């Protein structure tokens, strides 16, 4: 009967570096170790010897089927064994001490197969076959090319131990059940082992999913595995190598077609996700302005101009926002001039949009001390109507100006309150007045530390009427509600 060689290889150096989803993962070992242990033990005729006795392949399997389950349990590894080999035993040096070690290989119905190492009182360890192959490849790449021995010289040392069972040769087939257990859909077409945490034992893999977006899988020592798609993983610093940038651009582009915005995508970037499940992508468009796309559950939600996306993931970085802003400002000011609305504009800020497809824009105008907010039609909106008002009225409409601040407007009110010798400390717009002005509550500091309800005229000049908070309360009119006036 043909004899089978048993090899004892020390696998203690298989940790390839710590992994964490917020950091990039290296496939290469963080430090190199010699994975070779005592070489194959053979008799004079080349037959396998274990404990000084020859052993057949059948005996090797029977021995492993009997002993490996206990080793798996001690290594805290789930495996329903479908095939097994006893691959060696002997003494090896670990941390300067001689340790008796037995090794096995097992194939498992759960998918991943393992090389097992039983160190007796020193513990039991399991290394999956994808991990083993990656470790062997990294060791081979780091080692200088072996020269062919001259005649009469000894052959070089044997390669590190590898998985040999037929069920453990197909890495894609082994990782597919793990991928399926994450709950994500992926017909795995390729896999790479990325690393293992030296502290938690968590293993990380990257998988390719054919023409679809691949994933990074985290497989903890206990518990269910999890998967993050390569687009989201890139936002956390983990770079996928089995999924190309072209695939990522194509995937994002397929969602972006629902935006109705023409875009020949030249670049994409994941900006981040929210706790509510929204994910934001920046798209760069060749020959056109880029934008930000919001998605949820992989579906398109809305497109956001880069000028409005400054608060999302650091804003647009693939589009020259300054150039876009300069061009847009010119368009807005031209639209205002066409309607006879004066504004010596120095800055603008887009607040949002209305139901008539008009941009709601705040302007800082040197000739308008109370600021300006205008509803400016978008190109192709089908309307030329522009609604405009100052920042006092904007507050009455629940719009908050920033380019002309609340403090700036309080200073402006001092002119309106001069007759009351009121050093305005705060104010609140309560609504429209009967004279086309605004009802405004004002608080005063200093010797006239009292509050008023005033009718602020449309031209924002001196008040039309002013009632103290006490008078307003006695007349049953708008009450004072500012903290300073209570």
PETABEL-V363020 format. One record per helix or strand. SS is the DSSP state (hx for helix, st for strand). FROM is the first residue (numbers start at 1). TO is the last residue. If there is no record, write none. Layout:
# PETABEL-V363020
ss from to
SS FROM TO
SS FROM TO
This chain:
# PETABEL-V363020
ss from to
st 17 17
st 42 42
st 48 50
st 53 54
hx 57 74
st 81 94
st 97 108
st 114 118
hx 120 122
st 124 128
hx 129 142
hx 166 168
hx 171 181
st 190 196
st 203 209
st 212 219
st 226 229
hx 230 235
hx 245 259
st 265 273
st 278 285
st 288 296
st 299 305
hx 306 308
hx 321 338
st 345 353
st 358 365
st 372 377
st 387 389
hx 391 396
hx 406 416
hx 418 420
st 423 432
st 438 445
hx 446 448
st 451 456
st 466 468
hx 469 474
hx 483 485
